[in-house]
Amino acid sequence: MEQKENRVVLRGTVTEIPAFSHRVHGIEFYRFPLAVPRLSGREDLLNILLPHSLEEGFPKPGDYVEVTGQIRSFNNRTGVGNRLVITVLARSILPTQE
């Protein structure tokens, strides 16, 4: 069975205060890195894009959260060569203990 849904669920620690990224159709978007632990003990820093319209509000550095959203990507053609930029567009962000 082929799955066509673009959905991601991540749990990790907010490492920075969300910073303004851009505005589209009157909605402000904020970006922050989320440190997600691997089984090896290392962490990946993933870019989270958070619309200001989410009722949950902004997380603070050190908060352990669960982010549900969609993976978005684009080729950044500024500079030398192309660079694939991968971001998670948050649909919800909730505090968690796990």
C-alpha positions as CSV (number, residue, x, y, z in Angstrom):
1,M,0.0,0.0,0.0
2,E,1.5,3.3,-1.0
3,Q,1.4,6.1,1.6
4,K,1.1,9.6,0.3
5,E,0.9,11.5,3.6
6,N,3.8,13.9,4.5
7,R,3.8,13.7,8.3
8,V,6.6,13.8,10.8
9,V,6.6,13.6,14.7
10,L,9.8,14.7,16.5
11,R,10.7,14.9,20.2
12,G,13.6,17.0,21.3
13,T,14.9,20.0,23.1
14,V,14.5,23.6,21.9
15,T,18.0,25.2,21.7
16,E,17.2,28.8,20.8
17,I,14.4,31.4,21.1
18,P,12.3,31.3,18.0
19,A,13.4,34.1,15.6
20,F,11.3,35.8,12.9
21,S,11.8,34.1,9.5
22,H,9.2,35.6,7.1
23,R,5.6,36.5,6.6
24,V,3.2,34.9,4.0
25,H,-0.4,35.8,3.5
26,G,-0.4,37.8,6.8
27,I,1.0,34.9,8.9
28,E,4.3,35.4,10.5
29,F,6.7,32.4,10.7
30,Y,9.4,31.8,13.2
31,R,12.4,29.4,13.0
32,F,14.3,27.6,15.8
33,P,16.6,24.6,16.0
34,L,15.4,21.4,17.8
35,A,18.0,19.0,19.2
36,V,16.7,15.5,18.5
37,P,18.7,12.7,20.2
38,R,19.9,9.6,18.3
39,L,20.2,6.1,19.7
40,S,24.0,6.6,19.5
41,G,23.8,9.4,22.0
42,R,24.5,12.2,19.5
43,E,22.0,14.8,18.5
44,D,20.7,16.2,15.2
45,L,19.8,19.9,15.0
46,L,16.7,20.2,12.9
47,N,15.2,23.4,11.7
48,I,11.6,24.0,12.8
49,L,9.3,26.6,11.1
50,L,6.6,27.7,13.5
51,P,3.6,29.8,12.3
52,H,2.7,32.5,14.9
53,S,-1.0,31.4,14.5
54,L,-0.4,28.2,16.6
55,E,-2.4,28.5,19.8
56,E,0.3,26.6,21.8
57,G,2.6,29.7,21.8
58,F,6.3,29.8,21.6
59,P,8.6,27.3,23.2
60,K,11.6,28.5,25.3
61,P,15.2,27.2,25.1
62,G,15.5,24.0,27.2
63,D,11.8,23.0,26.7
64,Y,11.4,19.4,25.8
65,V,8.6,19.3,23.1
66,E,6.8,17.1,20.6
67,V,6.5,18.7,17.2
68,T,4.0,17.3,14.6
69,G,4.2,18.7,11.1
70,Q,5.4,18.2,7.5
71,I,8.8,18.1,6.0
72,R,9.5,20.9,3.5
73,S,12.6,21.3,1.3
74,F,14.0,23.6,-1.3
75,N,17.2,24.1,-3.2
76,N,19.0,27.2,-2.0
77,R,20.8,28.5,-5.1
78,T,22.6,31.5,-3.4
79,G,26.3,31.1,-3.2
80,V,28.4,28.5,-5.0
81,G,26.3,25.4,-6.1
82,N,23.0,24.2,-4.9
83,R,22.3,23.4,-1.3
84,L,19.2,21.4,-0.2
85,V,17.5,23.0,2.9
86,I,15.2,20.7,4.9
87,T,12.8,22.2,7.4
88,V,9.9,20.9,9.4
89,L,6.7,23.0,9.2
90,A,5.1,22.7,12.6
91,R,1.4,22.0,12.7
92,S,1.4,21.5,16.5
93,I,4.0,21.8,19.3
94,L,3.3,20.5,22.7
95,P,5.4,20.1,25.9
96,T,6.2,16.5,26.7
97,Q,8.2,14.5,29.3
98,E,9.5,11.7,27.2
